[in-house]
Structures are given as C-alpha cells and as structure tokens.
Amino acid sequence: MTTTTADALSTVPLIPRDHIFGNPTRSGGKISPDGNWVSWMAPHEGVMNVWMAPSDDPENPRRMTSATERPIPAYFWSPDSTSLLYIQDKGGDENFLLYQVNVASGEERCLTPFENTRAQIVGASDTIKDTILVGINNRDPRFHDVHKLNLKTGELELVYENNAYVGFESDDSLTLRWAIAQNAAGGNDMFEIVDGVVAEAPRESIGMDDALTTSMAGYTTDGSVLYWLDSRGRDTAALYAEDTATGERTLVAEHDKADIGGTMRDMKTGVVQAWSATYLRTEHHAIDPEIGAALAWLRKRLDGDFGIQSRTDDDRKWLVWNDPLTAPIRAYLYDRNAETLTEFYNTRPELEGAPLQPMHAVEITSRDGLTLPSFLTLPPACDQDGDGVPTAPVPMVLLVHGGPWARDAYGYNRAHQWLANRGYAVLSVNFRGSTGFGKSFINAGNLEWSGKMHDDLIDAVEWAVEKGIAAREKVAIMGGSYGGYATLVGLTFTPEVFACGVDIVGPSNLETLLETIPPYWEPLVKQFHERMGNPTTPEGLAFLKSISPLYKADKIEKPLLIGQGANDPRVKQAESDQIVSAMEKHGIPVTYVLFPDEGHGFHRPENNIAFNAITEEFLSRYLGGRAEAAGDTVAKSTAQIPNGAEHLGL
C-alpha cells in the first residue's frame, strides 16, 4: 500500500468486527400464509431465535423458540399458519431434526425425535394445510424414507421405504410422482411413480453433463403442468412447462448467459407469474401483468437490489428484502391493494452511516478464453473517480467460494466489506465449475480441481495486477470448503503467487475426503468420482493423490492459517490434521485453530468473530493492512490453537 493510499485509509474509521459478524438485530422475516402474523430471527441472550408478532402490531413481539447454544439455521410457517417449524442440529453435525412451536400455546416439540438422523422436507401442499411430506434417514443413513407428517397430531405415516433413490418429487395432493436415482454415467434417472409403485425403467435419463442444470421444478396445483429447469439440447437451463396429459413441452423462459434461477408462482394455481436469472446481477422478468406492475412499483421506491421474501395466500401482502449495497439490508411490508410500503426492520442499524464500499461486477478472461464473472470491492478512499481501479495498487485478498458447485453473486457481502475496510481489495471469481452460468461452464471444471479451475484463479490475480488493482507481492488467497482446498493448492502448486493463505474447513487429501463423505451423500458418489476423480481405480486414485495438496506440503513457503470445526461431517477434522502434521514433519510453520463445537463453518457468532480476529492479525502481519485489536474475543470463544499461536502475536 502506498503512503498516499495508507494516509487516505487512515482517515476512514474501522468498522467493528461485531457490527459485521455479530448477530443481526433482525433477519429472516416472513409473513404467515393467512397474513395475520409476521415472524423473524433475532437474538435472545446472544443466540438467534424465532420471534413473531401480529402483522398489524409488529412492535408487540413474542419469542417463540429457546435455542441457547447454536443459532437456529432455518425456520418456516406451517401451511395453516398455526405453527412455526424450524430445524436444528447438534454442534454442527448437520443431523438436522424438525421442530414445531404452536402459535397459540407456545408449546414446542420435536417432530422427528430420532438419534443420528437428518430430516428433510420432501413436499408441501397449497390445499392440504395440516400435512407435509418429510424424508427421514433413521433406518438407513444413506436413504431417506418418505413419511406423511400430520402437523396437528405429530403422527408419522410411512409412505415409501427408500432403498435406492436420491430424492422424490410430489404434487399438491402430496402424492409421490417421481423417484430420482443416480445412473452409471453420474447423471440422474427419473422414474415415474404410479399408485406408490416406482416404474422399472426411467422415463427421463439425464447425463452427467446436464445433471447440475436439469431438474423438475414442481407441479401446478391441479397437476396439469409440470415445470422443468432443463439444459438438455442447450447450454443454459431454461424453464419449460410440460402438459402432463400430452407430454408436450413449451418453452416459458430462457437467458443466454445464465440459468433460470427462480420463479414466482400464483399462490392458488401454481402457474409461473415471473422468473429471474443472475449473470452479473439478478434480472426479474414478469409474465403476469399484475406481478409486473407490482415489481415495477417496488423498483421505483427501492435503491439497489430487492426480492420477494414471503407472500400471503391471498397474495395481497408481501415481505420484501432490499439491499441498498452500501447500507444495511432492510425488510419491508408491502400491501399491494393499499399500495403501501412500510419498513419492517433494518438488519444491522449499527452499520448505518458506516463506510461501506460499492461492489464492482467485472468480467475476467481466462487464458483459454472463458469469461469469468467476478466481483471486486476496493478499500475506501483509494478510488476517487469510482472506476474500480485504485490510484495505486493495494494489497488484495482472493476470496474463493466453496462448493465448488456454487457461485459468488453481486450484493452486500460481509467478508468483502470487512476486508475492504481493513485496506484490501477483495476479488471473488466464478471460476469454471461454478454454477449458474450454463452446463458448459460447470463441465469445464470436471477433473480440473487443481488444474484449470486453479488456473482461472491465477488468471484473475494476473488481471488484477495488470489493471493496477493489486500489488503483486501482497496477494493472499482465502476461502472455505472448496475455497479452503483452493487455498492449499495455491500455497503448494503455485507457492510463488501468494503472500499467505487462510484455509477454512478445506480438504487436503481428496482420497480421504471421498472415503468419509456423509452417508446420505453416497447415492451421489458417482458424480463426485466423475467430476473430481475416481478412487476405485488405480488410475483414478493416483490422479486424486496428484491433485491433493497434502502430498505437496513440503512446497509450502508462505504463511498459512487453518480453521476447522471438530464436528464437520463433510470435511472431517482429519483433513486439517493431516496437512498440519505434514507441515510439521517438514519443519514448516503453520497456525491451526480448532473449534470443538463447530462443523462445516463457524456458526456461533463468538467463534466466527474470534477466527476473524485471528485472520485480521494474520493478514495485517503479512499484507500490511489494518486490524482491530483482538482484545478478549478469542478467549470468549471455544477456539483452541494447537499449533502456531506464537505466530499471531495476540
């Protein structure tokens, strides 16, 4: 960082970590189907819980749940508006059970009271209000048996004992219509179900190339139309409507650069009224004129991006989120009949007036000609003309998303804002293998985990250096899950590029990663083998070892910080233990932070804040940015530092 840039940054206040990574004041707002209630997540004694209030008196709240250790990750309303449902696991093990709280009495109960079990929603109905379909893997952890769950009595009725299928599709009558299994090619076979019997032969067979971009998207209420998101015979996933009587398909919507991402359906008929697609930014396209008018009305009144978070059964009231991009995200109650828009909450009022920075959507060209949709945030006070290039190169953090079958997107990003405020440019790249940009882009990443997928990241660094954005000697790589793996690849395969790395729950050995996947992922393992490498063949095993950072640990030259949850079911603790041991064997220093009560990522705010305090100190030491004093944040967490505490200076 040049003296001029550093001097300018010194006039900008540090945003406290707590303001970015602490609990929001409110989040996750919903309106009940009958419109009588509003609900949201808010902290109670430091833990995120579910609250509700009358929709005509939202300032008269009731707390409905009593989580004391881990935040509730997700909740929703029962179709009949009489109860709130939520999921919760233990210590990050991802064995999510389903719980219910009665709105009238406040009585709470577990609806899936089983040990070592993961419950999932299979189907819900717009006309059958007191029953849903749930999948439960308590009999065989690999497969979810389908049950009808009576939300009034709590009774579970077995609908289908599952010994083969990845998933199911049901209609509004809660009748199972399809069973889905992985095929030998790594794609999906889709079998029709008639009178509870699965057909012997699949009606639809999808190859691996289309497996991540083709799926059923639900029936209309009367079952006359089945919607598909389908990339077969094309590149991006388009929306089709299939007449279930004749089998005829009609193209409803398509986008040339992005997969169709979401739809709005008529609350009574289930007919698609609008759709969205996200390339660099999200585009909303209305089919129904009234929905189009409502979206246009909102667009005139909201700055930045917005979306519909929740709707009533009569579709009169919507709960709308709004991301102004350089101000806290807000939620509004929109009454379509009265044409009123009322602020419901501000997620983080403490960030009001904070020096939040704009995000720049950019396209980067890879060495072999692929366009990589990417997102850049610059430190404050370094880009006076707002063109996305600082007056002088600054330190940069390459922030790599997980998955890898996921994507980065435009909008408020707390990691971007935090790191930019500390003095770093932050670049997030949708490297090949990322989802949302068509099947060719995904499949270009097959068997390229440390190859062309990593080349894309290096090409993005070169782009940033050539543009005058990043100082070549001050670029860090950081990420979680696949992003953690990419960090380890960066420091082992291309050790000259990065000044340091931060690996969060990243696998170091792809052989052991595949040996220890959760049992409920086993029906999908063929796709892992085809996209990553196949450990069941000598050639495949040798290939997986060749792209595993563990076997190149001796090549690490630059400082490395590792964060891991002890209960992670996806990337086991052994993945971090192995690379730490290998580095120690070669006399290479490493800092290792372990959280005994976390899983795949750090969800307790005190733990997340503690790891970020450590990360700030680490990056400040090796890149030269700013850091807020750690104080007692690490002591307040459950963090254990079995290796390298002496490198931190905390």
C-alpha positions in Angstrom: 0.0 0.0 0.0 1.5 3.4 -1.0 1.9 6.1 1.6 -0.8 8.2 -0.1 -3.3 5.3 -0.1 -2.4 4.4 3.5 -2.8 8.1 4.6 -6.2 8.2 2.9 -7.3 5.0 4.6 -6.2 6.2 8.0 -9.0 8.8 7.9 -11.6 6.1 7.5 -12.9 4.6 10.7 -12.5 0.9 11.4 -15.9 -0.9 11.3 -16.0 -3.0 14.4 -16.0 -6.8 13.7 -19.0 -7.2 15.9 -21.0 -4.9 13.7 -20.3 -7.1 10.7 -20.2 -10.6 12.1 -22.2 -10.3 15.3 -25.9 -11.2 15.4 -28.1 -9.0 13.2 -30.8 -7.1 15.0 -33.4 -8.9 12.9 -33.3 -11.2 9.9 -35.2 -13.9 8.0 -38.5 -12.1 8.1 -41.7 -13.9 6.9 -45.4 -13.3 6.8 -47.8 -16.1 7.8 -49.8 -17.6 4.9 -53.0 -16.2 6.4 -51.4 -12.7 6.7 -52.2 -12.4 10.5 -48.6 -12.7 11.7 -45.1 -11.6 10.9 -42.0 -13.5 12.1 -38.3 -13.0 12.1 -35.0 -14.2 13.7 -33.5 -12.1 16.4 -31.0 -12.8 19.3 -32.0 -13.9 22.7 -29.1 -14.0 25.2 -26.8 -13.9 22.2 -28.4 -16.7 20.2 -30.6 -16.3 17.2 -34.1 -17.4 17.9 -37.5 -17.1 16.2 -39.9 -14.3 17.1 -43.4 -13.3 15.9 -46.0 -10.6 16.3 -49.4 -9.7 14.9 -48.9 -8.2 11.4 -51.0 -5.2 12.4 -48.9 -4.7 15.6 -45.3 -5.8 14.7 -43.8 -3.9 17.7 -45.6 -6.3 20.1 -43.3 -9.4 19.7 -43.3 -12.8 21.3 -40.2 -15.1 21.4 -41.2 -18.5 20.1 -38.0 -20.6 20.5 -35.4 -21.1 23.2 -32.1 -22.0 21.5 -29.3 -21.5 23.9 -26.1 -22.6 22.2 -26.4 -22.6 18.4 -28.4 -20.2 16.2 -31.5 -21.7 14.5 -30.4 -22.1 10.9 -33.8 -22.0 9.2 -37.5 -21.8 10.0 -40.8 -21.6 8.1 -44.6 -21.3 8.7 -46.9 -24.3 8.6 -49.3 -24.1 5.7 -52.2 -23.5 8.0 -50.4 -20.6 9.9 -51.0 -22.4 13.3 -47.3 -23.2 14.0 -43.8 -22.3 13.3 -41.4 -25.1 12.1 -37.6 -25.0 12.4 -34.6 -27.3 12.0 -31.6 -27.6 14.4 -28.5 -29.9 14.7 -26.0 -30.5 17.4 -22.6 -28.9 17.4 -22.6 -28.6 13.6 -23.0 -32.3 12.8 -25.7 -31.4 10.2 -28.1 -34.1 11.6 -31.0 -31.6 11.4 -34.2 -32.5 13.2 -37.5 -30.8 12.6 -39.2 -28.9 15.5 -42.6 -27.3 15.8 -43.9 -24.4 18.0 -47.6 -23.9 18.4 -48.6 -20.3 17.8 -51.5 -20.2 20.2 -50.0 -22.2 23.2 -46.2 -21.7 22.6 -45.9 -25.5 23.1 -42.7 -26.8 21.4 -42.0 -30.4 20.3 -39.6 -32.3 18.1 -41.4 -33.9 15.2 -38.6 -36.2 14.2 -37.2 -37.4 17.6 -34.5 -39.8 16.4 -30.8 -40.1 17.1 -28.2 -39.6 14.3 -30.9 -38.7 11.9 -31.2 -36.0 9.2 -34.8 -34.9 8.4 -35.6 -33.1 5.1 -38.8 -31.7 3.6 -39.9 -33.7 0.6 -43.2 -32.0 -0.3 -45.8 -29.5 0.9 -49.3 -28.5 -0.4 -51.3 -25.4 -1.0 -54.6 -27.2 -0.4 -53.7 -29.7 2.3 -52.7 -27.4 5.1 -52.1 -29.8 8.1 -49.7 -32.3 6.5 -46.3 -32.3 4.8 -44.0 -35.0 3.4 -40.7 -35.5 5.2 -37.7 -37.7 4.5 -36.1 -39.4 7.5 -32.9 -41.5 7.3 -33.1 -43.1 10.8 -33.5 -46.6 9.3 -30.6 -46.4 6.9 -28.4 -43.3 7.0 -27.9 -43.4 3.2 -31.5 -43.1 2.2 -34.5 -41.0 3.3 -37.7 -42.9 3.8 -40.7 -40.7 3.0 -43.4 -40.1 5.6 -46.6 -38.1 5.8 -46.3 -35.8 8.9 -49.6 -34.7 10.5 -48.7 -31.2 11.9 -51.7 -31.3 14.3 -51.0 -34.7 15.9 -47.3 -35.2 15.1 -48.1 -38.6 13.7 -45.7 -40.0 11.1 -47.1 -42.4 8.5 -44.7 -44.2 6.2 -45.4 -43.5 2.6 -42.3 -45.1 0.9 -39.4 -47.1 2.2 -36.5 -45.9 0.2 -33.6 -48.2 -0.6 -32.3 -46.7 -3.8 -33.3 -43.1 -4.5 -31.6 -39.7 -4.1 -34.8 -37.8 -4.0 -38.5 -37.6 -4.9 -41.0 -35.2 -6.5 -44.6 -34.9 -5.2 -47.7 -32.9 -6.3 -50.1 -30.7 -4.4 -52.1 -33.8 -3.3 -48.9 -34.9 -1.5 -48.7 -37.9 -3.9 -45.2 -39.1 -4.8 -45.0 -38.8 -8.6 -41.2 -39.3 -9.3 -38.2 -41.1 -7.8 -34.7 -40.0 -8.8 -31.6 -42.1 -8.8 -28.1 -41.6 -9.9 -27.1 -43.5 -13.1 -23.9 -45.1 -14.1 -22.8 -42.0 -16.0 -23.1 -39.8 -13.0 -26.3 -38.2 -14.1 -29.9 -38.9 -12.9 -32.6 -41.3 -13.9 -36.1 -40.2 -13.2 -38.8 -42.9 -12.6 -42.5 -42.2 -12.6 -44.4 -43.4 -9.6 -48.0 -44.7 -10.1 -50.1 -45.8 -7.1 -47.0 -45.9 -4.9 -45.1 -48.2 -7.3 -41.9 -47.0 -8.9 -41.6 -47.8 -12.6 -39.0 -50.3 -13.6 -37.5 -48.1 -16.3 -36.8 -44.4 -16.1 -38.9 -42.1 -18.2 -36.2 -39.4 -18.2 -32.5 -40.2 -18.2 -30.1 -37.2 -17.7 -26.4 -37.5 -18.5 -23.7 -36.1 -16.2 -23.2 -33.0 -18.4 -26.8 -31.9 -17.6 -27.0 -33.3 -14.0 -26.5 -30.0 -12.3 -28.6 -27.9 -14.6 -31.7 -30.1 -15.2 -34.4 -30.8 -12.6 -38.1 -30.8 -12.1 -39.4 -27.5 -10.8 -42.8 -28.5 -9.4 -46.4 -29.0 -10.5 -49.3 -26.6 -10.8 -51.9 -27.1 -8.1 -54.2 -29.1 -10.3 -51.3 -31.3 -11.6 -51.9 -30.3 -15.2 -48.5 -28.8 -15.7 -45.1 -29.9 -14.6 -42.3 -27.3 -14.8 -38.8 -28.2 -15.7 -35.5 -26.3 -15.4 -33.7 -28.1 -18.3 -30.4 -27.7 -20.2 -30.7 -30.7 -22.4 -30.1 -29.7 -26.0 -28.9 -26.3 -25.0 -26.4 -24.7 -22.7 -28.2 -22.6 -20.0 -31.1 -24.1 -18.1 -34.4 -22.8 -19.4 -37.8 -23.0 -17.9 -40.3 -25.4 -19.6 -43.9 -26.2 -19.0 -44.9 -29.9 -19.7 -48.6 -30.7 -20.3 -48.9 -33.8 -18.1 -51.8 -35.2 -20.2 -50.0 -35.0 -23.6 -46.3 -34.7 -22.6 -45.9 -31.6 -24.8 -43.4 -29.1 -23.5 -43.5 -25.4 -24.0 -40.5 -23.0 -23.5 -41.5 -20.4 -20.9 -38.3 -18.5 -20.3 -34.6 -18.6 -21.2 -31.5 -16.5 -20.7 -28.4 -16.5 -23.0 -25.8 -16.2 -20.3 -27.3 -17.6 -17.1 -29.5 -20.4 -15.9 -33.1 -19.6 -14.9 -32.7 -19.2 -11.1 -36.1 -18.8 -9.6 -39.8 -18.3 -10.3 -42.8 -16.7 -8.7 -46.0 -18.8 -8.8 -49.6 -17.9 -8.5 -50.4 -18.6 -4.8 -53.6 -20.6 -5.8 -52.9 -22.2 -9.1 -49.1 -22.6 -9.0 -48.8 -21.1 -12.5 -45.5 -19.3 -13.1 -46.0 -15.5 -12.9 -42.4 -14.3 -13.1 -38.8 -15.6 -13.3 -35.3 -14.4 -12.6 -31.8 -15.1 -13.8 -28.5 -13.9 -12.4 -25.4 -13.4 -14.6 -23.6 -10.4 -13.1 -26.7 -9.1 -11.4 -30.2 -10.5 -10.9 -32.8 -9.7 -13.5 -36.6 -10.1 -12.8 -38.9 -10.8 -15.7 -42.7 -10.8 -15.2 -45.1 -12.9 -17.2 -48.2 -11.9 -15.3 -49.0 -8.1 -15.9 -50.2 -7.5 -12.3 -47.0 -9.0 -10.9 -45.0 -7.0 -13.4 -46.8 -3.8 -12.2 -46.1 -4.6 -8.6 -42.4 -5.3 -9.3 -42.1 -2.0 -11.2 -43.8 -0.1 -8.3 -41.2 -1.5 -5.9 -38.3 -0.8 -8.3 -39.3 2.9 -8.3 -39.1 3.1 -4.5 -36.2 0.9 -3.5 -32.5 1.6 -4.2 -30.2 -1.3 -5.1 -31.5 -4.8 -5.3 -34.7 -6.3 -3.9 -36.6 -9.5 -3.9 -39.8 -11.1 -2.5 -39.1 -13.0 0.7 -42.6 -14.1 1.7 -46.2 -13.9 0.4 -49.7 -14.4 1.9 -52.0 -17.0 0.5 -54.3 -14.2 -1.0 -51.1 -12.6 -2.4 -52.2 -9.3 -1.0 -49.2 -8.8 1.3 -45.5 -9.4 0.5 -42.5 -9.2 2.7 -39.7 -7.6 0.6 -36.0 -7.5 1.2 -33.9 -4.6 -0.1 -30.1 -4.5 -0.4 -29.0 -0.9 -1.0 -25.5 -2.3 -1.4 -23.7 0.4 0.6 -26.2 0.4 3.5 -27.7 -2.3 5.8 -30.2 -4.7 4.3 -33.8 -3.8 5.2 -37.1 -5.6 5.1 -40.4 -4.0 4.1 -44.1 -5.0 4.4 -45.8 -4.3 1.1 -49.6 -4.1 0.9 -50.4 -4.5 -2.8 -54.0 -3.4 -2.5 -53.3 -0.3 -0.4 -50.0 0.4 -2.3 -48.1 1.0 1.0 -44.5 0.1 1.7 -43.7 0.0 5.4 -40.2 -0.6 6.8 -40.3 -3.8 9.0 -36.7 -3.9 10.2 -33.1 -2.8 9.5 -30.9 -5.9 9.8 -27.9 -4.0 11.2 -28.7 -0.4 12.2 -25.2 -0.2 13.7 -23.9 -0.1 10.1 -26.0 2.9 9.2 -23.5 5.5 8.0 -20.5 3.1 8.1 -18.0 3.4 5.3 -19.4 0.5 3.3 -17.9 0.2 -0.2 -19.6 -0.4 -3.6 -19.1 -3.7 -5.3 -17.9 -3.8 -9.0 -19.2 -6.6 -11.3 -16.4 -7.4 -13.7 -15.7 -10.0 -16.5 -12.2 -11.5 -16.5 -11.0 -13.6 -19.4 -9.2 -16.8 -18.7 -6.0 -17.9 -20.6 -8.1 -20.2 -22.7 -10.9 -17.7 -23.4 -13.6 -18.4 -20.8 -15.3 -15.4 -19.4 -15.2 -15.4 -15.6 -18.0 -13.3 -13.9 -16.3 -11.8 -10.9 -16.9 -9.3 -8.1 -14.4 -6.7 -6.8 -14.6 -4.4 -3.7 -11.9 -1.8 -3.1 -10.7 -0.2 0.1 -12.3 3.1 1.0 -10.6 6.3 -0.1 -8.4 4.7 -2.8 -10.6 5.1 -5.9 -11.7 8.7 -6.1 -13.1 8.5 -9.6 -15.1 5.3 -8.9 -13.8 3.4 -11.9 -13.0 0.3 -10.0 -9.2 0.9 -10.1 -7.3 2.4 -7.2 -5.0 5.3 -7.7 -2.2 3.0 -6.7 -2.1 -0.9 -6.3 -3.2 -2.1 -3.0 -2.9 -5.5 -1.1 -5.6 -7.9 -2.2 -7.4 -11.0 -0.9 -8.6 -13.5 -3.4 -11.7 -14.8 -1.7 -12.6 -18.3 -3.2 -16.2 -19.7 -2.8 -17.0 -23.2 -1.7 -18.8 -25.9 -3.4 -17.2 -25.9 -5.9 -20.7 -26.3 -7.4 -21.9 -22.9 -6.2 -21.3 -19.3 -7.1 -20.5 -15.8 -6.0 -23.0 -13.1 -6.5 -23.4 -9.3 -6.5 -24.6 -7.6 -3.4 -23.8 -6.8 0.2 -21.1 -9.3 1.3 -19.9 -9.0 4.8 -16.5 -10.6 4.1 -15.9 -8.1 1.3 -16.9 -5.2 3.5 -14.8 -6.3 6.4 -11.6 -6.9 4.3 -12.0 -3.8 2.3 -12.4 -1.7 5.4 -9.1 -3.2 6.6 -7.3 -2.0 3.5 -7.6 -4.8 1.0 -9.0 -5.2 -2.4 -11.3 -8.2 -2.4 -11.8 -10.3 -5.5 -14.3 -13.2 -5.8 -14.1 -15.2 -9.0 -16.7 -17.5 -10.5 -14.1 -20.0 -11.8 -15.1 -22.8 -14.2 -17.1 -25.4 -12.3 -19.2 -22.6 -10.7 -23.0 -22.9 -11.1 -25.5 -20.6 -12.7 -23.7 -19.9 -16.0 -24.8 -22.9 -18.0 -23.6 -26.5 -18.2 -20.5 -25.9 -20.4 -19.1 -23.6 -17.7 -19.7 -26.2 -15.0 -18.4 -29.1 -17.0 -15.3 -27.2 -18.0 -14.2 -27.9 -14.3 -14.5 -31.6 -14.5 -11.3 -33.3 -13.2 -9.7 -29.8 -13.1 -9.7 -29.2 -9.3 -6.0 -28.2 -9.2 -5.8 -27.7 -13.0 -7.8 -25.2 -15.0 -10.1 -24.3 -12.0 -7.0 -23.1 -10.3 -5.6 -21.5 -13.5 -8.7 -19.3 -13.5 -7.9 -18.0 -10.0 -4.3 -17.3 -11.1 -5.5 -15.6 -14.2 -7.7 -13.4 -12.0 -4.7 -12.4 -9.9 -2.8 -11.5 -13.1 -5.7 -9.5 -14.3 -5.8 -7.5 -11.0 -2.1 -6.9 -11.1 -2.1 -5.8 -14.7 -5.1 -3.5 -14.1 -3.1 -1.8 -11.3 -5.6 -3.1 -8.7 -3.3 -5.5 -6.7 0.3 -5.2 -5.6 1.9 -8.3 -6.9 3.8 -9.2 -3.7 0.8 -8.6 -1.5 -1.9 -11.0 -2.6 -3.5 -13.5 -0.2 -5.8 -16.5 -1.0 -8.6 -17.3 1.4 -11.7 -19.4 1.3 -13.9 -22.1 2.9 -14.6 -25.7 1.9 -13.5 -25.9 -1.8 -12.2 -22.4 -1.2 -10.0 -23.8 1.6 -8.8 -26.5 -0.8 -8.0 -23.8 -3.4 -6.0 -22.0 -0.7 -3.9 -25.1 0.0 -3.5 -25.6 -3.8 -2.4 -22.0 -4.1 0.3 -22.4 -1.5 1.5 -25.8 -2.8 1.1 -25.8 -6.6 1.8 -22.1 -7.1 3.7 -21.0 -4.0 5.3 -18.0 -5.7 1.9 -16.3 -6.3 0.6 -15.7 -2.8 2.0 -13.9 0.2 -0.1 -16.0 2.6 -3.2 -18.1 2.8 -6.3 -18.7 5.0 -7.9 -22.2 4.7 -11.2 -22.7 6.4 -12.5 -26.3 6.6 -10.7 -27.2 3.4 -9.8 -30.7 2.3 -6.1 -31.5 1.9 -6.4 -35.1 0.7 -9.2 -35.9 -1.8 -8.8 -39.6 -1.3 -9.7 -39.4 2.4 -12.3 -36.7 1.6 -14.2 -39.2 -0.6 -13.8 -42.0 1.9 -15.5 -40.0 4.6 -18.4 -38.3 2.9 -21.7 -38.3 4.9 -23.7 -41.5 4.3 -26.6 -39.5 2.8 -24.2 -38.4 0.0 -23.5 -42.0 -1.0 -26.2 -42.0 -3.7 -24.4 -39.1 -5.3 -20.9 -40.5 -5.2 -20.7 -41.4 -8.9 -21.0 -37.7 -9.7 -18.1 -36.9 -7.3 -16.0 -39.6 -9.0 -16.7 -38.2 -12.5 -16.1 -34.6 -11.6 -13.2 -35.0 -9.1 -11.6 -38.3 -9.7 -12.4 -42.0 -9.1 -10.6 -43.6 -6.1 -11.9 -47.1 -7.1 -9.5 -47.4 -10.0 -5.7 -47.3 -9.7 -5.5 -44.5 -12.3 -8.2 -42.5 -10.5 -6.6 -43.0 -7.1 -3.2 -41.9 -8.5 -4.9 -38.8 -10.0 -6.6 -37.8 -6.8 -3.3 -38.0 -4.9 -1.6 -35.9 -7.6 -4.1 -33.1 -7.1 -4.2 -33.3 -3.3 -2.2 -30.6 -1.5 -1.2 -33.0 1.3 1.4 -34.6 -1.0 3.0 -31.3 -1.8 3.1 -29.9 1.8 6.8 -29.6 1.5 6.4 -27.0 -1.2 4.7 -24.5 1.1 6.8 -21.4 1.5 4.3 -18.8 2.7 2.4 -18.4 6.0 -0.7 -20.5 6.4 -3.7 -20.1 8.8 -6.1 -23.0 9.1 -9.5 -23.0 10.7 -11.5 -26.2 11.4 -14.7 -27.4 13.1 -14.2 -30.7 15.0 -17.7 -31.9 14.2 -17.6 -31.2 10.4 -19.4 -34.1 8.7 -18.3 -33.0 5.2 -14.6 -32.1 5.6 -13.5 -34.1 8.6 -11.1 -32.7 11.1 -8.5 -35.2 9.8 -8.3 -33.2 6.6 -6.7 -30.3 8.5 -4.9 -32.5 10.9 -3.1 -34.3 8.0 -1.7 -31.1 6.4 -0.7 -29.7 9.7 1.2 -32.9 10.6 2.9 -33.0 7.1 4.0 -29.4 7.5 5.4 -30.0 11.0 7.2 -33.1 9.6 8.9 -30.8 7.1 9.6 -28.1 9.7 7.2 -25.6 8.0 5.3 -23.3 10.5 1.5 -23.3 10.4 -1.2 -21.8 12.6 -4.1 -24.1 13.3 -7.3 -23.0 15.0 -9.8 -25.7 16.0 -13.4 -25.2 17.3 -14.7 -28.2 19.3 -18.3 -27.2 18.9 -18.5 -26.3 15.2 -19.0 -28.2 12.0 -18.6 -27.1 8.3 -18.0 -23.4 9.1 -18.3 -21.3 12.2 -21.9 -20.5 13.1 -21.7 -19.3 16.7 -21.0 -15.6 16.3 -18.4 -15.6 19.1 -16.5 -18.3 17.3 -16.8 -16.6 13.9 -15.7 -13.3 15.3 -12.7 -14.9 17.1 -11.5 -16.6 13.9 -11.8 -13.4 12.0 -9.9 -11.5 14.7 -7.1 -14.1 14.3 -7.4 -13.7 10.5 -7.1 -9.9 10.7 -4.0 -10.1 12.7 -2.6 -12.7 10.3 -3.3 -10.7 7.2 -2.1 -7.5 8.8 1.2 -9.1 9.6 1.8 -10.5 6.0 -0.1 -8.0 3.8 0.2 -4.8 5.9 -3.5 -3.9 6.2 -5.3 -2.7 9.3 -6.5 -4.8 12.2 -8.9 -4.1 15.1 -7.4 -5.1 18.4 -8.3 -8.7 19.2 -8.9 -7.9 22.9 -10.6 -10.9 24.6 -12.5 -12.1 21.6 -10.5 -15.3 21.3 -10.8 -16.0 25.0 -14.6 -15.6 24.7 -14.8 -18.3 22.0 -14.2 -22.0 22.2 -11.1 -21.6 19.9 -8.2 -24.0 20.5 -4.9 -23.2 18.9 -2.9 -26.5 18.9 -0.3 -25.1 16.5 1.3 -21.8 15.8 -0.2 -19.5 18.4 3.2 -17.8 18.7 2.9 -16.6 15.1 -0.1 -14.5 15.8 1.1 -12.0 18.4 -2.3 -11.9 20.0 
